Amino acid sequence: MRPVLFEVGGLQVYSHSFFLVLGLLVGLAVLLWEARRRGWPRGYTALIALAALVGGSLGARLSMIVFVGPPAIETLSQYMIFDPRVGPGSILGGVAGGYVGGYIASHLSGRRCTCDAFAPAMALGMAVGRLGDYFSGEDGIGKPTTLPVGVQMPGVDYLVHPAPLYDSAFNLFWFGVLLVLRDRPSFQDGRLLKLGIGGYAAFRFFVEFVRNNDVVWLGLTAQQIVCLLALAGLLVYFTVQSRRRAPTTVAPS
């Protein structure tokens, strides 16, 4: 583990903050690249990106009330929710908040935004950002394991799952998949973004079994329950959309 990544003139640069900012910048770069390729106006791209950033920041922190419970309310009370010294919060809440923020901004602007350009940007940004969780040893990284992939945590005499690295590897893979699918007709009009979110939700449900989050119901963590709800909603959406696009068959006379 390496909580302090490096020093510049005596100023310590922390791994978590460094990779968080780097992930945001990488995601923004991919978003701008995709938005230009799709022909989005610059001003409109900036509006949606800013709304998604604000929504994601608020969602990441407010969702900790669900995942952590009452202690999070005290931490986020008054103006603490805007204090940059407070941790970024939950990535699941960040994804949900960013989606809602972009959706609201697009409708208030009077334009219809499918926001599919966000799908690959989000995946690559998370792939980079999760490296900070690993180097900082956040949440103990993962549960104990005897598998060869286990890593040593400071202060313990056993190996643990490097869950943030699993997350980073999946998102890098998912970024490649979304790039391959981005121009297919069946993944336009917002469906690529929904697929991107659904893919991460499915992965996150399973990786939660080797993370250190508390079990709350039926052997599942709060994060897993949220993932199941998201997947159920997306399944309904894609089912309805599939039926609407299905060609009508005319019986022979």
Buried (B, 14 or more C-beta within 10 A) or exposed (E): BEBEBEEEEEEEEBBBBBBBBBBBEBBBEBBBEBBEEBEBEEEBBEBBBEBBBBBBBBBBBBBBBBBBEEEBEEBBEEEEBEEEEEBBBBBBBBBBBBBBBBBEBBEEBEEEBBBBBBBBBBBBBBBBBBBBBBBBBBEBBBEEBEEEEBBEBEEEEEBBBBBBBBBBEBBBBBBEBBBEBBEEEEBEEBBBBBBBBBBBBBBBBEBBBBBBBEEBEEEBBBBBBBBBEBBEBBEEBBEEBEEEEEEEEEEEE
